[in-house]
């Protein structure tokens, strides 16, 4: 979600491409031996009209889908050109889009609802829904908007602010979304068009509950399924943690807990295929957290307003981390991690 205020003076003439992609192999233990240097973030797309980027998901073609939380809009951005992209679909009757996942190739799902934005960051209970966006067979939906098939899957009236979104079981059509206000995880079955509250925990709620508390009431934010665990960030508590899948079935003492406290607000995150985490911290940039628990986290890139990220899927950008950023100007930047030993290109949803 949009956090803070950021004035950008980016000059596109100065933007440089650096795709010297070299083959490499790596292991988590390799990464534990060193701290990667900070890598520059290069913005290549800026949104107009004050639009604020919320979440990012690359298509298998390499094009980037970005949700907007200051308007209920979905964009497709071309990462191989400057300022190239456009609107895919506008969701009438809603003010904001949040999470986006891909369940099957080019079959996406998004969460939509009504939301105040800054400075209160408040969602309106009873307004949140999950939609299917079918882009199968549509290479450039920005020029073929009428061909895009959008359908509502389910309303979730008990949710106050559905933010994090992840695939739990693609074959079964199961998704999970976190309510940032109540600390509740909802399990969505897209085949049955149902949504069920399956887990609630104090580690998922914020530190305040009133409408004037700003970010202090934002609890669970990023949400990603990796292996058999559901990982999360809690914005108000500055934390990153995990919830074993068994917790969703009511198992007691299931091992849910906080892994780290970063001392600054946390937002969305991604994994590479070695289990290394790349955690957006809007007041700093993106934190690299090695899968090896004995290794220290470090700041991978300084990008004020960073709020979600994902590795490229085009093949020649599998080690390029794309990040949305928000503030006075919102957009998308690239961070080329080539040569850092990351095993990127996690080609399933998470």
Residue pairs with C-beta under 8 A, 6 or more apart in sequence:
1 54
1 69
1 98
1 115
1 121
1 163
1 180
1 218
1 221
1 267
1 307
1 326
2 52
2 54
2 69
2 70
2 117
2 118
2 121
2 307
2 326
2 327
2 330
3 118
3 215
3 235
3 265
3 267
3 282
3 283
3 305
3 307
3 326
4 282
4 283
4 304
4 305
4 326
4 327
5 118
5 327
5 328
6 304
6 305
6 325
6 326
6 327
6 328
6 329
6 330
7 327
7 328
7 329
8 43
8 46
8 327
8 328
8 329
8 331
10 43
10 46
10 329
10 331
12 44
12 82
12 83
15 42
15 43
15 44
15 82
16 42
18 336
18 338
19 316
19 317
19 320
19 336
19 338
20 338
21 316
21 317
21 318
21 319
21 338
22 338
22 339
24 338
24 339
24 341
25 343
26 274
26 341
26 342
26 343
27 274
28 274
28 275
28 276
28 290
28 291
28 292
28 295
29 292
30 341
31 274
31 276
31 290
31 291
31 292
31 295
31 341
31 342
32 290
32 292
32 294
32 295
35 296
35 298
36 288
36 298
36 300
36 337
36 340
36 341
38 299
38 300
38 301
38 302
39 300
39 301
39 335
39 336
39 337
39 340
40 301
40 335
41 285
41 286
41 301
41 302
41 303
41 306
41 323
41 325
41 333
41 334
41 335
42 333
42 334
42 335
42 336
43 325
43 331
43 332
43 333
44 79
44 81
44 82
44 83
44 331
44 332
44 333
44 334
45 77
45 82
45 83
45 84
45 85
45 331
45 332
46 83
46 329
46 330
46 331
47 53
47 68
47 75
47 329
47 330
47 331
50 70
50 330
51 68
51 70
51 71
51 73
51 330
52 68
52 69
52 70
52 117
52 326
52 330
53 66
53 67
53 68
53 69
53 307
53 308
53 324
53 325
53 326
53 330
53 331
53 332
54 66
54 67
54 68
54 69
54 96
54 97
54 98
54 307
54 308
54 324
55 66
55 67
55 97
55 98
55 99
55 100
55 165
55 268
55 308
55 324
56 64
56 65
56 66
56 67
56 100
56 308
56 309
56 310
56 322
56 323
56 324
56 332
57 64
57 65
57 66
57 100
57 101
57 102
57 108
57 310
58 64
58 65
58 79
58 310
58 311
58 312
58 313
58 314
58 322
59 65
59 76
59 102
59 106
59 135
59 313
60 105
60 106
60 313
60 347
61 139
61 313
61 314
62 79
62 80
62 312
62 313
62 314
62 315
62 317
63 76
63 77
63 78
63 79
63 140
64 76
64 77
64 78
64 79
64 85
64 310
64 322
64 332
65 74
65 75
65 76
65 77
65 88
65 100
65 108
66 74
66 75
66 76
66 77
66 324
66 332
67 73
67 74
67 97
67 98
67 99
67 100
67 110
68 74
68 75
68 96
68 97
69 96
69 97
69 98
69 115
69 117
70 96
70 117
71 90
71 95
71 96
72 90
72 91
72 92
72 93
72 94
72 95
72 96
72 97
72 112
73 87
73 89
73 90
73 91
73 97
74 87
74 88
74 89
74 90
74 91
74 97
74 100
74 110
74 133
75 85
75 86
75 87
75 88
75 142
76 85
76 86
76 88
76 140
76 141
76 142
77 84
77 85
77 332
78 84
78 85
79 312
79 314
79 317
79 320
79 322
79 332
79 334
80 314
80 317
85 142
86 142
86 143
87 142
87 145
88 133
88 135
88 141
88 142
88 145
88 148
89 133
89 141
89 145
89 148
89 150
91 97
91 110
91 112
91 131
91 150
94 112
94 113
94 114
94 127
94 129
95 113
95 114
95 115
96 112
96 113
96 114
96 115
96 117
97 110
97 111
97 112
98 110
98 111
98 112
98 113
98 115
98 161
98 162
98 163
98 165
99 110
99 111
99 162
99 163
99 164
99 165
99 166
99 177
99 223
100 108
100 109
100 110
100 111
100 165
101 108
101 109
101 165
101 166
101 167
101 175
101 349
102 108
102 109
102 167
102 349
103 109
103 167
103 170
103 173
103 175
103 190
103 349
104 170
105 136
106 134
106 135
106 136
106 137
106 138
107 132
107 133
107 134
107 135
107 136
108 132
108 133
108 134
108 135
109 130
109 131
109 132
109 133
109 153
109 165
109 175
109 188
109 190
110 130
110 131
110 133
110 165
111 128
111 129
111 130
111 131
111 162
111 163
111 165
111 177
112 128
112 129
112 130
112 131
113 123
113 124
113 127
113 128
113 129
113 159
113 161
113 162
114 123
114 124
114 127
115 121
115 122
115 123
115 124
115 161
116 122
116 123
116 124
119 214
120 211
120 212
120 214
121 214
121 215
121 217
121 218
122 161
122 181
122 211
122 217
123 159
123 160
123 161
123 162
123 180
123 181
124 160
125 157
125 158
125 159
125 160
125 181
126 157
128 155
128 156
128 157
128 159
128 160
128 161
128 162
129 152
129 153
129 154
129 155
129 156
130 152
130 153
130 154
130 156
130 162
130 175
130 177
130 188
130 190
130 195
131 150
131 151
131 152
131 153
132 149
132 150
132 151
132 152
132 153
132 190
133 148
133 149
133 150
134 148
134 149
134 150
134 151
135 141
135 148
138 144
138 147
138 148
141 147
141 148
153 188
153 190
153 193
154 188
154 190
154 193
154 194
154 195
155 195
156 162
156 177
156 186
156 188
156 195
158 179
158 184
158 186
158 197
159 177
159 179
159 182
159 184
159 186
160 179
160 180
160 181
160 182
161 179
161 180
161 181
161 218
162 177
162 178
162 179
162 180
162 186
163 177
163 178
163 179
163 180
163 218
163 220
163 221
163 223
164 177
164 178
164 180
164 220
164 221
164 222
164 223
164 224
164 232
164 233
164 268
165 175
165 176
165 177
165 178
165 223
166 175
166 176
166 177
166 223
166 224
166 225
166 230
166 349
166 350
167 174
167 175
167 225
167 348
167 349
167 350
168 174
168 175
168 176
168 187
168 225
168 230
168 245
170 348
170 349
172 189
172 191
173 189
173 190
173 191
173 192
174 187
174 188
174 189
174 190
175 187
175 188
175 190
176 185
176 186
176 187
176 188
176 198
176 223
176 225
176 230
176 248
177 185
177 186
177 188
177 223
178 184
178 185
178 186
178 204
178 219
178 220
178 221
178 223
178 232
179 185
179 186
179 220
180 206
180 218
180 219
180 220
180 221
180 235
181 205
181 206
181 217
181 218
181 219
182 200
182 205
182 219
183 200
183 201
183 202
183 203
183 204
183 205
183 206
183 219
183 220
184 197
184 199
184 200
184 204
185 197
185 198
185 199
185 200
185 204
185 220
185 223
185 230
185 243
185 248
186 195
186 196
186 197
186 198
187 195
187 196
187 198
187 248
188 194
188 195
189 195
189 196
198 248
198 249
199 243
199 247
199 248
201 243
201 247
201 256
203 234
203 237
203 239
203 241
203 256
203 257
203 258
204 219
204 220
204 232
204 234
205 219
205 220
205 234
206 213
206 215
206 216
206 217
206 218
206 219
206 234
206 235
206 236
206 237
207 213
207 216
207 217
207 236
207 237
208 216
208 217
208 236
209 217
210 217
211 217
215 235
215 236
215 265
216 236
217 236
218 235
218 236
219 234
219 235
219 236
219 237
220 232
220 233
220 234
221 232
221 233
221 234
221 235
221 266
221 267
221 268
222 231
222 232
222 233
222 266
222 267
222 268
222 269
222 279
222 280
222 308
223 230
223 231
223 232
224 230
224 231
224 232
224 269
224 270
224 271
224 350
225 231
225 245
225 349
225 350
226 271
226 275
226 350
227 275
228 244
228 245
229 242
229 243
229 244
229 245
230 242
230 243
230 244
230 245
230 247
230 248
231 240
231 241
231 242
231 243
231 269
231 271
231 277
232 240
232 241
232 242
232 243
233 239
233 240
233 241
233 266
233 267
233 268
233 269
233 279
234 240
234 241
234 258
234 266
235 265
235 266
235 267
236 265
237 258
237 261
238 261
238 262
238 263
238 264
238 265
238 266
239 258
239 259
239 260
239 261
239 262
239 266
240 258
240 259
240 260
240 261
240 262
240 266
240 269
240 277
240 279
240 289
241 256
241 257
241 258
241 259
241 260
242 256
242 257
242 259
243 254
243 256
244 254
244 255
244 256
246 254
246 255
247 254
247 255
247 256
260 289
260 297
262 279
262 281
262 287
262 297
264 281
264 283
264 284
265 281
265 282
265 283
266 279
266 280
266 281
267 279
267 280
267 281
267 282
267 306
267 307
267 308
268 280
268 307
268 308
268 309
269 277
269 278
269 279
269 280
269 308
269 309
270 277
270 278
270 308
270 309
270 310
270 311
270 321
270 346
270 350
271 277
271 278
271 346
271 350
272 278
272 311
272 342
272 343
272 344
272 345
272 346
273 343
273 344
273 345
273 346
274 291
274 342
274 343
275 291
276 288
276 289
276 290
276 291
276 342
276 343
277 287
277 288
277 289
277 291
278 286
278 287
278 288
278 289
278 300
278 309
278 321
279 286
279 287
279 289
279 297
280 286
280 287
280 306
280 307
280 308
280 309
280 323
281 287
281 306
282 304
282 305
282 306
282 307
282 326
283 304
284 299
284 302
284 304
284 306
285 299
285 300
285 301
285 302
285 303
285 304
285 306
286 299
286 300
286 301
286 303
286 306
286 309
286 321
286 323
286 335
287 297
287 298
287 299
287 300
288 297
288 298
288 299
288 300
289 297
290 296
290 297
300 321
300 335
300 337
301 321
301 323
301 335
303 323
303 325
303 333
303 335
304 325
304 327
305 325
305 326
305 327
305 330
306 323
306 324
306 325
307 323
307 324
307 325
307 326
308 323
308 324
309 321
309 322
309 323
309 324
309 335
310 321
310 322
311 317
311 318
311 319
311 320
311 321
311 322
311 344
311 345
311 346
312 318
312 319
312 320
312 321
312 322
312 344
312 345
313 345
313 347
315 345
318 344
318 345
319 336
319 337
319 338
319 340
319 342
319 344
319 345
320 334
320 335
320 336
320 337
320 338
320 344
321 334
321 335
321 336
321 337
321 344
322 332
322 333
322 334
322 335
323 332
323 333
323 334
323 335
324 330
324 331
324 332
325 331
325 332
325 333
337 344
